[in-house]
Amino acid sequence: KFVGARDEAGSLKLREGIAMIGNVTAGMNAVIGGHARCSRSDQVDHGRKVFYFDIAYGSIKKMCQSYHGRENAIEIPFEEDFLPMLQNIQVDLGNRRMNDSDPDSAEVFLKALEAAIYNASNSISKSSLEGSLLILDHITSNTAIHMPISTIAKHAKEKYGMIVAVDGAHGLLSLPLDMPNLLSAGTNSHNNAANEGYVDIYLTNAHKWFSSPRGAALLFCTNPFLRETILRQPAVVSHGIDDGFLSRFLWDGCRDYTAQLSLPVIADFWEQMEVGVVRKEMQYNLLEGVRILISHWHPGKCRDHGDDADAECVQRYSAEAGVTLVPIGLHAPNMVLVRLPDRISKSQDSERKTSTDAKDVQDYLYSRKVEVPVKCIRGMLYVRVSCHVYNTGEEFENLARAAMTFPT
């Protein structure tokens, strides 16, 4: 129900290709480090490179450069030149699975990928890209964008023969994951069988939206070749290393398994709550919270009467009006970046705001008993608001009022 295994065949496919890990960061170390190790020993075809978007989770860049070296770790510039292209794209809020293959947003991401490959063409050839690693975020951390991972992965695999790994830290529960159709079960490093997905490796945390204790995460890989090459060695080698895919990641030393043992109880709770209903409620409450912030910080951008028309205005025109980073439908279902009031979010001169400015605002809000990340994107400041089942409109009101008192 939570990862799309709707029948026994789908469940069996996933059981053979799932490992329990401590967190996505540990898993990504195994993936990136494993690819670097295999590329040096020619266990993957030719690929020595690893590609990642500049809006990826911050530690991804450090891992790629650490394991592959700076010359083989290729950052795909996106934030400055391509992110603004997403502002006028509209998607249906009612079907989140469609975001994974949305053609309009995918076109923007693929332009960025192709530009990065073209700019690096002096040092790499198309044939040398085969077996290279492409890392995608299902939900980006800093910018809270729902990336069209299926379409990007299909393009990267069919055109270049890349191996695709997805950091889905925010995926479990917040998104209607469909692992049997998302994952590739190819018989070698880059070919996938018919009627299957194009993602080779997917990792997701349980402690975020699924609400387990910290220390529980899942690694999916239904490709037997990759399980015995790139994923042959976890980040920590211990007693389970020679006892199969599950054991090599599970038995890695003196770990507290409380978080893993809690998962069945948490799954039962969410089933009783009805997962589809929970997702709709979180999305509705987030949309209302965004409307509250916009009405306080950017009056007149969308009408402020609290009726359905205003909710629709926020959904359709907030990015065009410059008050959310991208349209609501391209943001994560439970997270949105809302621009702070003009006097806080923008510099009064030609200088751009910096991450230092973002930290100043975040620390100030914390001193006012409001905990929310403040992000600096393209020289402007945004709050990245999240909404779970326990968040209320009153909390968004408190944030709105606290920010208005920030001294400038």
WOCOR-V171841 format. One line per field, one symbol per residue. ss: DSSP state (~ for helix, > for strand, _ for the rest). psi: psi as a letter, one per 30 degrees, with the letter a starting at -180 (. if undefined). burial: 1 if it has 16 or more other ideal C-beta (glycine too) atoms within 10 Angstrom, else 0. A space follows every 50 residues. Layout:
ss = ???
psi = ???
burial = ???
This chain:
ss = _______~~~~~~~~~_>>>>__~~~~~~~~~~~~~~~~~_________> >>>____~~~~~~~~~~~____>>>>______~~~~_________~~~~~ ~_~~~~~~~~~~~~~~~~~_______~~~___>>>>>_>_____>>__~~ ~~~~~~~~~~__>>>>>____>__>___~~~~>_______________>_ >>>>>___________>>>>___~~~~___________~~~~__~~~~~~ _______~~~~~~~~~~~~~~~~_~~~~~~~~~~~~~~~~~~~~~~~___ _______~~~~~~~~~~______>___~~~>___>>>>>__~~~~_____ ____~~~~~~~~~~~~~_____>>>>>__>>>>>>>______~~~~~~~~ ~~~~____
psi = efggjfleeeeeeeefhkkkleleeeeeeeeeeeeeeeefggfldfkflk kkkfglkefeeeeeeeefleffjjkjkeeeffeffffgkklkffifffef gjeeeeeeeeeeeeeeeefgffflleeffkflkkklkejkeefhkjkiee eeeeeeeeefhlkkkkjhegekefkikieefekkhlfaffkllkglagke kkkkkffcffhllkgklkkkjgjeeefgdegfjlekkafgeggleeeffe igaikjgeeeffeeeeeeeeeefjeeeeeeeeeeeeeeeeeeeeeefhkf ekkifgaeeeeeeeeegeeefgflelkeffllfgkkjkkllefefkkfaf klllfeeeeeeeeeeefghkjkkkkjkhglklkjkljaffkleeeeeeee eeefgkk.
burial = 01111000010011001111111111111111111111100011111111 11111110011011101100011111011001101110111010010011 01001101110110011000000100001111111111111111111111 11111110011111111111111111111101111100110100011111 11111111111100111111111011101111111100011000110111 01001000110110011001000000011001101111111111111100 11010000011011101110101111111111111111111001110000 00100011011101100001011111100111111111001000110011 01100000
